[in-house]
């Protein structure tokens, strides 16, 4: 794992909680999930183990909390785009905004990219960690996107849930290939070309951007 120093956005939280999350982030990045212990996190955060356990039940809970922190901004923005106030915009506009937001937020967020490597790498040995990530992070996003696509009856999608999976899955695949597996040199594909093609596939509308 990388030994680079990563920091989390300082939203409204106590200094102690910020220290715990920062310490946990550093330890997970360096040690990986398996080798990380609550004791090491407590030392890195400069807090007692009792303080650590009073805030988080176990290592898995702390790991998930970090993923939630690292994805918080992009998840909030996506949910806002899918809110009732935005339903009047054409779906090709909304979906293009979501795609740009997801790709930009991941590509510019090195700690999140590193954490995604960690989740994928540890999924075989710790399947419950990966499953919890899907349940807590991916499932709500897919459900919200499915509801949005179902509401856009002009798209005439036979199965909005499949449409949501195709849309989100294509973006995740692009991120994994281009950013996690170094595919930008082997199978290069411009971000905007990817987004335009995907939105056209879902909506049938040719980009005028």
C-alpha positions in Angstrom: 0.0 0.0 0.0 1.1 3.6 -0.6 2.8 5.4 2.2 1.5 8.8 1.0 -0.2 11.0 3.5 -4.0 11.3 2.8 -6.4 13.7 4.5 -10.2 13.8 4.8 -12.4 16.8 4.3 -13.0 18.5 7.6 -16.7 18.6 7.9 -18.5 19.4 11.1 -17.2 16.8 13.6 -15.2 16.8 16.8 -11.5 17.0 16.7 -11.3 13.6 18.3 -13.5 12.0 15.6 -11.5 13.8 12.9 -8.3 12.4 14.4 -9.7 8.8 14.5 -10.8 8.9 10.9 -7.5 10.5 9.8 -5.5 7.9 11.8 -7.5 5.0 10.4 -7.1 6.2 6.9 -3.3 6.3 7.2 -3.1 2.8 8.8 -5.4 1.2 6.3 -3.5 2.7 3.4 -0.2 1.5 4.6 -1.1 -1.8 6.3 -4.1 -3.0 4.2 -7.3 -4.3 5.8 -6.0 -7.6 7.1 -2.9 -6.3 9.0 -4.7 -3.3 10.4 -5.7 -3.5 14.1 -7.8 -1.3 16.3 -4.7 -0.9 18.5 -2.7 0.5 15.6 -5.5 2.9 14.6 -5.7 4.1 18.2 -2.0 4.8 18.3 -2.0 6.6 14.9 -5.0 8.7 16.0 -3.6 9.5 19.4 -6.6 8.2 21.3 -7.2 5.3 23.7 -8.7 2.0 22.5 -11.7 2.6 24.7 -12.4 5.9 22.9 -12.0 4.1 19.6 -14.5 1.4 20.6 -16.9 3.9 22.0 -17.2 5.4 18.6 -16.9 2.3 16.4 -17.9 -1.2 17.1 -15.1 -2.9 15.2 -12.6 -2.6 12.4 -15.2 -3.3 9.7 -17.4 -0.5 11.0 -14.5 2.0 10.9 -13.5 0.8 7.4 -17.1 1.4 6.2 -17.2 4.8 7.9 -14.1 5.8 5.9 -15.7 4.7 2.6 -18.8 6.7 3.5 -16.6 9.8 4.2 -14.7 9.4 1.0 -17.8 9.1 -1.1 -20.0 11.5 0.9 -19.7 14.6 -1.4 -20.3 12.7 -4.6 -23.2 10.7 -3.2 -24.9 13.8 -1.9 -24.5 15.6 -5.2 -25.9 12.6 -7.1 -28.9 12.3 -4.8 -29.5 16.1 -5.2 -29.5 15.7 -9.0 -32.0 13.0 -8.7 -34.3 14.9 -6.4 -37.7 16.2 -7.3 -36.4 19.7 -8.0 -34.3 18.4 -10.9 -36.9 16.1 -12.5 -38.0 18.8 -15.0 -34.6 18.7 -16.7 -34.3 16.4 -19.7 -32.9 13.0 -18.7 -30.0 13.3 -21.0 -29.0 16.5 -19.1 -29.4 14.9 -15.7 -27.6 11.6 -16.6 -24.7 13.5 -18.2 -24.3 15.6 -15.0 -24.3 12.4 -12.9 -21.8 10.7 -15.1 -19.4 13.7 -15.1 -19.8 14.1 -11.4 -19.1 10.4 -10.7 -16.0 10.3 -13.0 -14.6 13.6 -11.9 -15.1 12.9 -8.2 -13.4 9.5 -8.4 -10.6 10.5 -10.7 -9.6 13.5 -8.5 -9.9 11.6 -5.2 -6.7 9.6 -4.8 -7.6 8.3 -1.3 -10.9 7.0 -2.7 -9.2 5.3 -5.6 -6.7 3.7 -3.2 -9.5 2.6 -1.0 -11.3 1.0 -3.9 -8.2 -1.0 -4.7 -8.2 -2.1 -1.1 -11.9 -3.1 -1.2 -11.4 -5.1 -4.4 -8.1 -6.7 -3.2 -9.5 -7.8 0.1 -12.9 -8.9 -1.2 -12.0 -12.6 -1.4 -10.6 -12.9 2.1 -13.1 -10.5 3.7 -16.3 -10.9 1.6 -18.5 -9.4 4.3 -16.5 -6.1 4.0 -17.2 -6.0 0.2 -20.8 -7.0 0.8 -21.3 -4.2 3.4 -19.9 -1.7 0.9 -22.4 -2.8 -1.7 -25.3 -2.7 0.7 -24.4 0.6 2.3 -23.0 2.6 -0.7 -23.9 1.0 -4.0 -27.4 -0.3 -3.3 -29.0 3.1 -2.3 -27.4 4.7 -5.4 -28.8 2.0 -7.7 -32.2 2.2 -6.1 -32.4 6.0 -6.5 -31.2 5.8 -10.1 -33.7 3.1 -10.9 -36.6 5.2 -9.5 -35.4 8.2 -11.5 -35.3 6.2 -14.8 -38.7 4.6 -14.0 -40.1 8.1 -13.6 -38.8 9.1 -17.1 -41.5 7.3 -19.0 -40.5 9.0 -22.3 -37.4 6.8 -22.3 -39.6 3.7 -22.7 -37.1 1.6 -20.8 -38.5 -2.0 -20.5 -36.5 -2.5 -17.3 -35.4 0.7 -15.4 -33.4 -1.4 -12.9 -31.3 -3.0 -15.7 -30.9 0.5 -17.2 -29.6 1.8 -13.9 -27.2 -1.2 -13.7 -26.0 -0.6 -17.3 -25.4 3.2 -16.6 -23.7 2.8 -13.2 -21.8 -0.3 -14.2 -20.4 1.2 -17.3 -19.0 4.1 -15.3 -17.5 1.8 -12.7 -16.0 -0.4 -15.4 -14.5 2.7 -17.0 -13.0 3.9 -13.7 -11.5 0.5 -12.9 -10.0 0.0 -16.3 -8.7 3.5 -16.8 -7.7 4.5 -13.2 -7.1 1.3 -11.2 -5.7 -1.0 -13.9 -3.7 1.6 -15.9 -5.8 1.1 -19.1 -5.5 4.7 -20.2 -2.4 3.8 -22.2 -3.7 0.4 -23.5 -7.4 1.1 -24.2 -7.6 5.0 -24.1 -11.1 6.5 -24.2 -11.8 10.2 -23.6 -14.1 10.9 -20.7 -16.5 13.0 -22.6 -16.7 10.4 -25.4 -17.5 7.8 -22.9 -20.2 9.9 -21.2 -21.8 11.0 -24.5 -22.0 7.4 -25.8 -23.4 6.1 -22.5 -26.1 8.8 -22.3 -27.1 8.2 -25.9 -27.3 4.5 -25.2 -29.7 5.0 -22.3 -31.8 7.8 -23.6 -31.5 7.5 -27.4 -30.7 11.3 -27.5 -27.6 12.4 -29.5 -25.4 14.8 -27.5 -25.6 18.5 -28.5 -23.0 19.5 -25.9 
